[in-house]
Amino acid sequence: MKAFIEGLPKAELHLHIEGTFEPELMFDIAARNGIQLPYASVEALRKAYDFSELQDFLDIYYQGMNVLLTEQDYFDLTWAYLNKVNADKVRHVEIFFDPQGHTSRGVKFATVIHGIHRALQRAQIEFDLSSKVIMCFLRHLDEADAINTLEEAAEFKHLIAGVGLDSSERGNPPKKFTRVFELARQQGYHIVAHAGEEGPPDYINQALDILKVERIDHGNTAMRDTSLVERLVAEQIPLTVCPLSNLKLCVVENLNQHPLREMLDRGLCATINSDDPAYFGGYMNDNFFAVEAALSLGKQRLAKLARNSFEAAFIGETRKQALLAELDTYLASA
């Protein structure tokens, strides 16, 4: 089964590029930029990655962002991630980034997006790894700040496929961002949002009805609401599920309790993703290995997860059919 997963073509649709910041790279970039980290060593920093709830994670996550200053920094961060997922047989990625976490520190929007984009271009050439970029609004900030960010992004719209919503979910419902998502939709962006990780099922309904999202990022708490599950199945709204993230942040106590198998068996369009892999203990294949060990999904469900990831991706029909054909070829040989 390990070999099957390793060779399985797949897409990653829920990945925060800032959450791929491994301690070694963080120390290297901090040294290059003359920034002193509050940790004596890489090992001490890695120990700090041992947290148990979302807010503790977010605190160190934003601290790590502070060392990213130049276009080369963002290139290096993105390129390191792309090398890892290429080895995991990931064929398409959709990368979240948080511009507010960078521009608020005085880093220019252009610096961030150009560094990320340059790495994605290189991966397309060297790995035939296709990609899209999704700009997320930080939900702990107000909507006016999000609207300013959307306006700032206009110059770079050709490099950004969609907009999303992330950061602290509790107390920050999707309806708080009604206007900015309406504007983004009018401007032709794809629309996604984090909902139902820590927040109630109603947050998922809000994301669907008010923000009019095309995908739900996480969506775990949907399983508490039968009518919502039925709606998600009927409309085939993809869920970008992040198992090791859920375990690390205590969304589930252990992976044996994770709803992923039930999601698939009830007909939900679930996908597997790594979220913030440097902090949550694993990239794509690590997540596949973990859920297979915990839930005994079997090859048919694992293949369905891979197929769902391609079907849910924001890619042109030609590329999508090519990736699905690659998956079918692999499954026939496996």
C-alpha positions in Angstrom: 0.0 0.0 0.0 2.9 2.4 0.7 4.2 1.8 -2.8 0.7 2.4 -4.2 0.4 5.7 -2.5 4.0 6.8 -3.5 3.2 6.2 -7.2 -0.4 7.6 -7.1 -0.7 10.9 -9.1 -2.5 13.5 -7.1 -3.2 17.2 -6.7 -2.8 19.4 -3.6 -5.5 22.0 -3.2 -5.1 23.2 0.4 -1.5 24.4 1.1 -0.4 27.6 2.8 3.1 28.4 1.4 4.0 30.1 4.6 3.2 26.8 6.4 6.0 25.0 4.5 8.7 26.9 6.3 11.0 24.2 7.7 13.3 25.3 10.6 16.5 24.8 8.6 15.3 27.1 5.8 14.0 29.7 8.3 17.4 29.9 10.0 19.2 30.2 6.6 16.9 33.0 5.4 17.0 34.8 8.8 20.8 34.7 8.7 20.9 36.0 5.1 18.6 38.9 6.1 20.4 39.7 9.4 17.4 38.7 11.5 18.0 37.1 15.0 15.4 34.4 15.7 14.4 33.9 19.4 15.7 30.3 19.3 19.2 29.1 20.0 19.2 26.4 17.3 17.2 24.7 14.6 16.4 22.0 17.1 15.0 24.5 19.6 12.9 26.0 16.9 11.6 22.6 15.9 10.6 21.9 19.5 8.6 25.1 19.4 6.6 23.6 16.6 5.0 21.3 19.3 1.7 23.0 19.9 -1.8 21.8 20.5 -4.3 24.4 19.2 -4.8 26.7 16.3 -3.9 30.0 18.1 -0.6 28.6 19.4 0.2 27.5 15.8 -0.7 30.9 14.4 1.5 32.7 16.8 4.7 30.9 15.6 3.4 30.9 12.0 3.3 34.7 11.9 6.6 34.9 13.7 8.2 32.8 11.0 6.8 35.1 8.3 8.9 37.9 9.7 12.1 36.7 8.2 10.7 36.7 4.6 11.8 40.0 3.1 13.0 39.6 -0.5 11.8 38.0 -3.7 14.5 35.4 -3.4 13.2 34.5 0.1 9.7 33.7 -1.4 11.3 31.9 -4.3 13.4 29.7 -1.9 10.4 28.9 0.3 8.2 27.9 -2.6 10.9 26.0 -4.5 11.7 23.9 -1.4 8.0 22.9 -1.1 7.7 22.1 -4.8 10.7 19.8 -4.7 9.0 17.9 -1.8 5.7 17.5 -3.5 7.2 16.5 -6.8 8.8 13.6 -5.0 5.3 12.8 -3.6 3.9 12.4 -7.2 1.9 15.6 -6.9 1.0 16.7 -10.4 -0.8 19.9 -9.7 -0.8 22.4 -6.7 -2.9 25.3 -5.6 -1.0 27.4 -3.2 -2.5 29.8 -0.7 -0.6 32.9 0.4 -1.4 35.6 3.0 -0.5 39.0 1.5 -1.7 40.9 4.6 0.9 39.0 6.7 3.6 40.4 4.4 2.5 43.9 3.3 1.7 44.8 6.9 5.5 44.4 7.5 6.4 46.7 4.7 7.1 43.9 2.1 5.7 44.9 -1.3 3.0 42.8 -2.8 5.0 42.4 -6.0 8.0 41.0 -4.0 5.8 38.2 -2.6 3.9 37.2 -5.7 6.8 37.4 -8.1 9.0 35.2 -5.8 6.2 32.6 -5.6 5.4 32.8 -9.3 9.0 32.4 -10.4 9.3 29.1 -8.4 6.0 27.8 -9.9 7.2 28.6 -13.4 10.4 26.7 -12.8 8.4 23.7 -11.5 6.2 23.8 -14.6 9.3 23.6 -16.8 11.4 21.1 -14.8 8.7 18.8 -13.3 5.6 19.4 -15.5 4.0 20.4 -12.3 1.0 22.7 -13.0 -0.1 25.3 -10.4 -2.5 28.0 -9.4 -2.2 30.7 -6.7 -5.0 31.6 -4.3 -4.8 34.8 -2.2 -6.3 34.4 1.3 -7.7 37.2 3.5 -6.9 37.0 7.2 -10.2 36.6 9.0 -9.0 38.0 12.3 -8.6 41.4 10.5 -11.5 43.5 9.4 -13.2 43.5 6.0 -11.9 46.9 5.1 -8.3 45.5 5.3 -9.3 42.7 3.0 -10.9 45.1 0.5 -7.7 47.1 0.5 -5.7 43.9 -0.2 -8.1 43.0 -3.1 -7.5 46.4 -4.6 -3.7 46.0 -4.2 -3.9 42.7 -6.0 -5.5 44.1 -9.1 -2.2 44.7 -10.7 -1.2 41.1 -10.3 -4.6 39.5 -11.1 -3.1 37.5 -14.1 -1.0 35.6 -11.5 -3.8 34.9 -9.0 -6.6 32.4 -9.7 -8.7 32.8 -6.6 -9.3 34.2 -3.2 -9.8 32.4 0.1 -10.4 33.0 3.8 -8.1 31.7 6.5 -6.7 32.3 10.0 -8.7 32.2 13.3 -12.1 30.8 12.5 -13.8 31.2 15.9 -15.6 34.4 16.2 -14.9 35.3 12.6 -17.8 34.0 10.5 -17.8 34.0 6.7 -20.6 36.7 6.7 -18.0 39.1 8.1 -16.5 39.2 4.6 -19.6 39.4 2.4 -18.7 42.5 0.5 -15.0 41.6 -0.3 -16.0 38.2 -1.7 -18.8 39.8 -3.8 -16.2 42.1 -5.3 -13.8 39.3 -5.9 -16.5 37.2 -7.6 -17.4 40.2 -9.8 -13.7 40.4 -10.8 -13.6 36.8 -11.9 -11.7 35.1 -9.1 -12.4 31.6 -8.0 -13.9 31.6 -4.5 -12.9 29.3 -1.6 -13.0 29.6 2.2 -11.9 27.8 5.3 -15.0 26.7 7.2 -15.9 23.9 9.6 -12.5 23.3 11.0 -13.2 24.8 14.4 -16.3 26.7 13.4 -19.9 25.2 13.4 -21.7 23.8 10.4 -23.4 27.1 10.0 -20.1 28.6 9.0 -20.1 26.2 6.0 -23.6 27.2 5.1 -22.6 30.9 5.3 -19.6 30.2 3.0 -21.9 28.5 0.5 -24.8 30.9 0.7 -23.2 34.3 1.4 -19.7 34.0 0.0 -20.8 31.5 -2.8 -17.7 29.4 -2.5 -16.8 26.7 -5.0 -14.8 24.7 -2.5 -14.8 24.3 1.3 -11.4 24.2 2.9 -11.6 21.6 5.8 -15.4 21.1 6.3 -15.1 18.6 9.1 -18.0 19.9 11.1 -20.4 19.3 8.2 -20.7 15.8 9.4 -22.8 17.1 12.4 -25.5 18.2 10.0 -27.3 15.6 7.9 -29.0 18.2 5.7 -25.7 19.9 5.0 -24.0 16.7 4.1 -26.9 15.9 1.7 -26.5 19.3 0.2 -22.7 19.0 -0.2 -23.2 15.6 -1.9 -26.0 16.8 -4.2 -23.9 19.8 -5.3 -20.6 18.0 -5.2 -18.9 20.8 -3.4 -15.3 19.7 -2.8 -13.9 19.5 0.7 -10.1 20.0 1.0 -9.5 17.9 4.1 -6.2 18.0 6.0 -5.9 14.9 8.3 -2.5 15.5 10.0 -3.4 19.2 10.5 -6.7 18.1 12.2 -4.7 15.7 14.4 -2.1 18.3 15.4 -4.7 21.0 16.2 -6.9 18.5 18.1 -9.8 18.8 15.7 -9.8 15.0 16.1 -8.2 13.3 19.1 -6.7 10.6 16.9 -6.9 9.7 13.2 -9.1 6.6 14.0 -11.8 9.1 14.7 -11.3 11.2 11.5 -14.4 11.5 9.3 -12.6 11.1 6.0 -13.7 7.5 5.4 -17.3 8.4 6.2 -17.1 11.4 3.9 -16.1 9.2 1.0 -18.7 6.5 1.8 -21.5 9.1 2.0 -20.5 10.5 -1.4 -18.8 13.7 -0.5 -16.1 15.0 -2.8 -13.3 14.9 -0.2 -9.6 15.4 -1.0 -6.4 15.0 1.1 -4.1 17.9 1.6 -1.2 18.9 3.9 -2.3 22.4 5.0 0.9 23.6 6.8 3.1 20.6 6.5 6.3 22.0 8.2 4.3 22.6 11.3 1.8 19.7 11.2 4.2 16.8 10.7 3.8 15.8 7.1 3.5 16.5 3.4 1.1 14.9 1.0 2.2 11.2 1.1 2.6 11.4 4.9 -1.1 12.3 5.1 -2.1 9.5 2.7 0.0 7.0 4.7 -1.5 8.2 8.0 -5.1 7.9 7.0 -4.6 4.6 5.3 -3.0 3.2 8.5 -5.7 4.7 10.7 -8.8 4.1 8.5 -7.9 1.2 6.2 -9.2 3.1 3.2 -8.0 0.7 0.6 -6.9 1.3 -3.0 -10.4 2.2 -4.3 -10.9 5.0 -1.8 -7.3 6.2 -2.2 -7.8 6.4 -5.9 -11.1 8.2 -5.4 -9.3 10.8 -3.3 -6.8 11.3 -6.1 -9.5 11.6 -8.7 -11.5 14.1 -6.6 -8.4 16.2 -6.3 -8.1 16.6 -10.1 -11.8 17.0 -10.6 -11.9 19.8 -7.9 -8.8 21.7 -9.2 -9.1 25.1 -10.9 -7.4 23.9 -14.1 -8.4 24.0 -17.8 -10.2 21.0 -19.2 -7.2 19.9 -21.4 -4.9 19.7 -18.4 -7.5 18.1 -16.2 -8.2 15.3 -18.7 -4.5 14.7 -19.1 -4.1 14.3 -15.4 -7.1 12.0 -15.1 -5.7 9.9 -18.0 -2.4 9.7 -16.1 -4.2 8.5 -13.0 -6.2 5.9 -15.0 -3.0 4.6 -16.6 -1.4 4.3 -13.2 -4.4 2.5 -11.7 -4.5 0.1 -14.6 -0.9 -0.8 -14.0 -1.2 -0.9 -10.2 
